[in-house]
Amino acid sequence: MDMDSASSVVLQALTQATSQDTAVLKPAEEQLRQWETQPGFYSVLLNIFNNHTLDVNVRWLAVLYFKNGIDRYWRRVAPHALSEEEKTSLRAGLITNFNEPINQIATQIAVLIAKVARLDCPRQWPELIPILLESVKSHDGLLQHRALLTFYHVTKTLASKRLAQDRRLFQDLASGIYSFACSLWSHHTDCFLQQVCARDEAAALNSLERTLLSLKVLRKLTVHGFQDPQQNMEVMGFLNAVFERLKQFLECCRQVGSESPCREKLEKTIILYTKV
């Protein structure tokens, strides 16, 4: 696919595929299906969903087509498999900007990155985890949240792999990042509790979202990342801290009114603590 001319025709087809009129919708879907196996198609989709000036529905559809293509064409042995050159370019493009403004699209991109990570990380994509760890330290709130969201989905996906070799790789990953994940969770938890006391509900809600995501990461690392977690001082330190944090969150829940925007997420976090 010639990128410049392809971008406009793919964009037009995606726009038509969001139509409510089946006479417009069906031919567009058929055209997109035919392009699925064309070299360069996924590079065009990446450019489209990374362009925040385009229509949200069009960008959403571009993400979905890309995500579905991973299942069908990413593996080397798949019929019409993507070239290694294009996959290298796509991997680089996926982790360039953690600045997606739309929550639903950000979640889909995080899931999409996790799907690629399941197949390529760490061997073909060794830079993914270091870039995520660096990005979650950002002072830019949006970038930090999107990177943490992606970090969670990647961790969740890698933890679900069951082959012995994959489990060893995940244990290596867990031992390398566990301390960092604990400090991240502790930092966001402290921020949330301070902001709740200061009645800064907007900031508290943001910190609570990050607390929840980092706690989800730690749960996956703790359960799947260690053969004998009870023998690991860092893991036991985290599990002991969970009891103290749970008490703080239960007390916080008593003080926060039912009309507070934090209430629902606070209850979710407490449930997650009991699961941990």
Sequence and secondary structure as in RCSB ss.txt:
>XXXX:A:sequence
MDMDSASSVVLQALTQATSQDTAVLKPAEEQLRQWETQPGFYSVLLNIFNNHTLDVNVRWLAVLYFKNGIDRYWR
RVAPHALSEEEKTSLRAGLITNFNEPINQIATQIAVLIAKVARLDCPRQWPELIPILLESVKSHDGLLQHRALLT
FYHVTKTLASKRLAQDRRLFQDLASGIYSFACSLWSHHTDCFLQQVCARDEAAALNSLERTLLSLKVLRKLTVHG
FQDPQQNMEVMGFLNAVFERLKQFLECCRQVGSESPCREKLEKTIILYTKV
>XXXX:A:secstr
  HHHHHHHHHHHHHHHT S HHHHHHHHHHHHHHTTSTTHHHHHHHHHT TTS HHHHHHHHHHHHHHHHHH S
TTSTT   HHHHHHHHHHHTS      HHHHHHHHHHHHHHHHHHTTTT TTHHHHHHHHTT S HHHHHHHHHH
HHHHHHHHHT  SHHHHHHHHHHHHHHHHHHHHHHHHHHHHHHHHHHTT HHHHHHHHHHHHHHHHHHHHHHHHS
 SSGGG HHHHHHHHHHHHHHHHHHHHHHHS TTSTTHHHHHHHHHHHHH 
